[in-house]
Amino acid sequence: MPTAPTVRPRPRAALAMAPDAAAAVLGPESLAALGAVCDLTPPPVLDDFTTDRARATLADVELLVTGWGCPPLDAAVLDAAPRLRAVVHTAGTIRGHVTEACWERGIEVSSAAAANALPVAEYTVAMILLTGKRVLERARDLRATRRRDDWLRTAADVGNYGRTVGILSASLIGRRVIELLRPYDLRVLLHDPYVSDDEAAALGVRPVGLRELFERSDTVSVHTPLLPATTGLVSRELLTSMRPDSVFINTSRGAVVDQDALTDVLREDRIRAVLDVTDPDILPPGHPLWECENATITPHLAGSQGNEFRRLTDLAVGEAARWAGGDGFAHPVRRERLAFLA
């Protein structure tokens, strides 16, 4: 007689994140999809691992589905969760809650960083194209003058044909930006000391030094994670080396940039900037950056929002299903890569 296929029991799972994050990210369809692949503890979600309910849940849980606001999974929490074997994160960085104790105990970790990279890359490409055509400035001028400019007298450096774009860091987001830029008539430079010449060629970009990236690019887009080694990486010297009227785009973290230097360069009207992040993220009302008309400042909106949250949960559900089926994660976070990740 043929052997009956082995049926794996569904893993016991729980949700651990801030309640408002759960309400925003995990809609009924996502919860139903998670419930189809694991034995999901019903809400409310865990946002405090010290309560009696949390301790009782942790005692049986094998898989934690985490999100923004998840408390740290330290040694004491893991002691209360002796069966925990995996974490699936419904957002990007895992630095806030996955501790060294998780790696020491061999817990597998997955992140939706790849899914969150896409909207940031889309925002970046949109801003590269809009600023190349000076759309934002020309729309502002039209509102002020109520009349069309002479399009036949448009400056020769306006437009996106043959424009040079410099990408700082081939991170997940940096690579998606490079991918999305391929259909356009742009030259793309890359600075990333961890990318070989052969890998850069495979990406379709030209590797250059950090100073050369800023000197040669019409647009510089920052995608390096904020690490001790990258804090203040974009210095006054680099900013002042940029071409007149070039564009500086930052969707990474504000602290990657010398913000005082950036403010000075913008106040001199030497370059333009699109900043989705600053330091702090919400600048004080009197900060001089607010007064720079050549700076477009958006409220850290490039990452997943609205219906884009569904992309995060779709990835997380897929990861939970793979892990429950014994196939392992498609988007694992590796301990040895933590020094290079946001």
C-alpha positions in Angstrom: 0.0 0.0 0.0 1.3 3.5 -0.8 2.5 5.5 2.2 0.2 8.3 3.3 1.9 11.7 3.0 3.1 13.2 6.2 0.9 16.0 7.5 2.8 18.6 9.5 1.0 20.1 12.4 0.3 23.8 12.1 2.7 25.8 14.2 1.3 27.7 17.2 1.8 31.5 16.3 1.1 34.8 18.0 1.1 38.5 16.9 3.6 40.8 18.7 3.5 44.5 17.8 1.9 47.8 18.8 -1.9 47.7 18.6 -2.1 50.6 16.2 0.5 49.0 13.9 -1.6 45.8 13.9 -4.8 47.7 13.1 -3.1 49.5 10.2 -1.2 46.5 8.7 -3.2 43.4 9.5 -6.6 43.6 7.9 -9.2 40.8 8.1 -7.9 39.1 4.9 -4.3 39.1 6.2 -5.4 37.6 9.5 -7.4 35.0 7.8 -4.5 34.1 5.5 -2.2 33.8 8.6 -4.8 31.7 10.3 -4.9 29.3 7.3 -1.2 28.4 7.7 -0.7 28.5 11.5 -2.7 28.1 14.7 -2.9 31.8 15.4 -3.6 33.1 18.9 -6.5 35.5 18.5 -6.1 39.3 19.2 -5.4 41.4 21.1 -1.8 41.4 19.9 1.1 41.2 22.4 2.7 44.5 23.0 4.0 43.8 26.5 5.7 40.5 27.2 5.5 40.9 31.0 1.7 40.4 31.4 0.1 37.1 32.5 -1.6 36.7 29.2 1.7 37.2 27.3 3.5 34.7 29.5 0.8 32.1 28.9 0.9 32.7 25.1 4.6 32.7 24.9 4.8 29.3 26.7 3.3 27.5 23.7 4.3 29.8 20.7 6.6 28.4 18.0 6.3 31.4 15.6 6.0 35.1 16.4 4.6 37.4 13.7 6.0 40.8 14.7 5.6 44.4 13.6 6.3 48.0 14.5 6.3 48.3 18.3 7.2 44.8 19.1 9.1 44.7 22.5 12.6 43.4 22.5 12.9 39.6 22.4 15.6 39.4 25.1 16.8 36.4 27.1 14.1 36.8 29.7 11.4 36.8 27.1 12.9 33.8 25.3 13.1 31.9 28.6 9.3 32.3 28.8 9.0 31.0 25.2 10.9 27.7 25.2 9.2 26.5 22.0 9.9 29.6 19.9 11.8 28.8 16.7 11.1 31.6 14.3 10.2 35.2 13.9 8.4 36.7 10.8 8.6 40.5 10.8 5.9 42.4 8.9 8.1 45.5 8.4 11.7 46.2 7.5 14.4 46.5 10.2 14.5 43.9 13.0 17.0 45.9 15.1 14.5 47.1 17.6 13.3 43.7 18.8 15.5 40.8 17.6 18.3 40.7 20.1 21.6 38.8 20.3 19.8 36.3 22.5 17.7 35.3 19.5 20.7 34.4 17.4 22.4 32.6 20.3 19.3 30.3 20.5 19.2 29.6 16.8 15.9 31.4 16.2 15.2 31.8 12.4 14.2 35.4 11.4 12.5 36.7 8.3 11.8 40.3 7.4 9.5 42.1 4.9 12.3 44.6 4.1 12.2 43.5 0.4 8.5 44.4 0.2 9.1 47.7 2.0 11.9 48.6 -0.4 9.6 48.9 -3.4 7.5 51.9 -2.4 10.7 53.7 -1.3 12.3 53.0 -4.7 9.2 54.1 -6.5 9.2 57.4 -4.6 12.9 57.9 -5.4 12.5 57.2 -9.1 9.5 59.6 -9.2 11.5 62.3 -7.6 14.5 61.7 -9.8 12.3 62.2 -12.9 10.3 65.1 -11.5 13.4 67.1 -10.4 15.2 66.3 -13.6 12.3 68.2 -15.5 12.1 70.8 -12.6 8.4 69.9 -12.3 8.0 70.9 -8.7 9.6 74.3 -9.2 7.8 75.1 -12.4 4.5 74.1 -10.9 5.2 76.5 -8.0 6.1 79.3 -10.5 2.9 78.7 -12.5 0.8 79.0 -9.4 2.5 82.3 -8.7 2.4 83.8 -12.2 -0.7 82.2 -13.6 0.9 82.0 -17.1 2.9 79.5 -19.0 6.6 79.8 -19.5 8.2 79.8 -23.0 8.9 76.1 -23.4 11.2 76.8 -26.4 13.5 78.7 -24.1 13.7 76.0 -21.5 17.3 75.7 -20.2 19.4 73.0 -21.9 20.1 71.3 -18.6 16.4 70.7 -17.9 15.2 67.2 -18.7 16.0 63.5 -18.1 17.8 62.6 -21.3 21.4 61.5 -20.5 21.2 62.8 -17.0 23.6 61.2 -14.5 22.2 59.6 -11.3 24.5 58.6 -8.5 23.3 55.9 -6.1 24.9 55.8 -2.7 24.7 52.2 -1.5 23.5 49.1 -3.2 21.1 48.2 -0.4 17.8 46.5 -1.0 16.3 49.9 -1.8 19.3 51.1 -3.8 19.1 47.9 -6.0 15.4 48.4 -6.6 16.0 52.0 -7.6 18.7 50.8 -10.1 16.3 48.2 -11.4 13.5 50.7 -11.9 15.8 53.2 -13.6 16.8 50.8 -16.4 14.1 51.8 -18.9 15.1 55.5 -18.8 17.9 57.3 -20.8 20.0 57.9 -17.7 23.6 57.1 -16.7 23.8 55.5 -13.3 26.8 55.6 -11.0 27.2 53.6 -7.8 29.3 54.0 -4.7 29.3 50.9 -2.5 32.6 49.6 -1.2 31.1 46.1 -0.7 30.1 45.8 -4.4 32.7 44.3 -6.8 33.3 45.7 -10.3 31.7 42.5 -11.7 28.7 42.8 -9.6 28.3 46.5 -10.5 28.5 45.5 -14.2 25.8 42.9 -13.6 23.6 45.6 -12.1 24.3 47.8 -15.1 26.0 50.6 -13.2 29.4 52.1 -13.1 31.2 51.9 -9.7 32.9 55.1 -8.6 34.5 56.5 -5.4 32.4 58.5 -3.0 33.8 61.9 -3.9 33.4 61.1 -7.6 29.8 60.1 -7.1 29.0 63.6 -5.8 31.1 65.5 -8.3 29.8 63.8 -11.4 26.1 63.2 -10.7 23.2 65.5 -11.6 21.2 63.7 -8.9 22.6 61.9 -5.9 20.2 59.5 -4.1 21.1 58.1 -0.6 20.2 54.6 0.3 22.8 53.6 2.9 21.5 52.3 6.2 22.2 54.3 9.3 25.1 52.6 11.1 27.9 53.9 13.3 30.2 53.9 10.2 27.6 55.9 8.1 26.5 58.5 10.6 27.4 61.9 9.0 28.8 60.1 5.9 27.4 62.8 3.6 29.8 65.6 4.7 30.0 69.3 3.9 32.9 68.6 1.6 30.8 66.2 -0.5 27.8 68.5 -0.6 29.8 71.5 -1.7 31.4 69.3 -4.4 28.0 68.7 -6.2 27.3 70.4 -9.5 25.4 73.6 -9.5 21.6 73.0 -9.5 22.1 69.3 -9.0 19.7 67.4 -6.8 20.3 65.6 -3.5 17.7 63.0 -2.5 17.6 61.3 0.9 15.1 58.5 1.7 17.5 56.7 4.1 17.9 58.4 7.5 18.5 62.0 8.3 21.6 61.3 10.5 23.5 59.9 7.4 23.9 63.6 6.4 25.6 66.5 8.0 22.4 68.4 8.2 23.9 71.8 9.2 26.1 71.6 6.1 23.2 70.6 3.9 21.2 73.6 5.3 24.0 76.0 4.5 24.5 74.7 0.9 20.7 74.9 0.3 20.6 78.4 1.7 23.3 79.4 -0.7 21.0 78.2 -3.5 23.7 76.0 -5.0 21.8 72.7 -5.2 18.2 71.4 -4.7 17.1 68.7 -2.3 14.3 66.2 -1.8 14.2 65.0 1.8 11.9 62.4 3.0 13.9 62.1 6.2 15.6 64.7 8.4 17.2 64.7 11.9 14.9 64.7 13.8 12.3 63.4 11.4 10.0 66.3 12.3 12.1 69.4 12.2 11.5 72.1 14.8 9.1 74.8 13.5 11.9 77.4 13.3 14.5 75.2 11.6 16.0 77.1 8.6 15.4 74.1 6.2 11.7 75.0 6.2 12.6 78.3 4.6 14.6 76.8 1.7 12.4 76.9 -1.4 14.9 74.7 -3.1 14.2 71.9 -0.6 11.1 69.6 -0.9 10.5 68.0 2.5 8.0 65.2 2.8 6.9 63.5 6.1 8.8 60.2 5.9 6.2 58.8 3.6 8.3 56.9 1.1 8.0 53.6 2.9 4.9 51.5 3.0 1.6 53.2 3.8 -2.1 52.7 3.0 -2.7 49.8 0.7 1.0 49.2 0.5 0.8 47.5 3.9 -0.9 44.6 2.2 2.3 43.9 0.3 4.1 43.5 3.7 1.6 41.1 5.1 1.4 39.1 1.8 5.1 38.6 2.1 4.9 37.7 5.8 2.1 35.2 5.1 4.1 33.6 2.4 7.1 33.3 4.7 5.0 31.8 7.5 3.6 29.3 5.0 7.0 28.3 3.8 8.4 27.9 7.3 5.3 25.9 8.4 5.8 23.6 5.4 9.4 23.0 6.2 10.8 24.9 3.2 12.6 27.7 5.2 12.4 31.4 4.6 12.7 33.1 1.2 13.7 36.3 2.9 15.9 35.3 5.8 17.8 37.8 7.9 21.4 36.5 8.4 23.2 37.3 11.6 26.5 37.8 9.8 24.8 40.5 7.6 23.6 42.6 10.5 26.5 45.0 10.3 25.4 46.1 6.8 21.6 46.2 7.4 19.4 49.1 8.6 
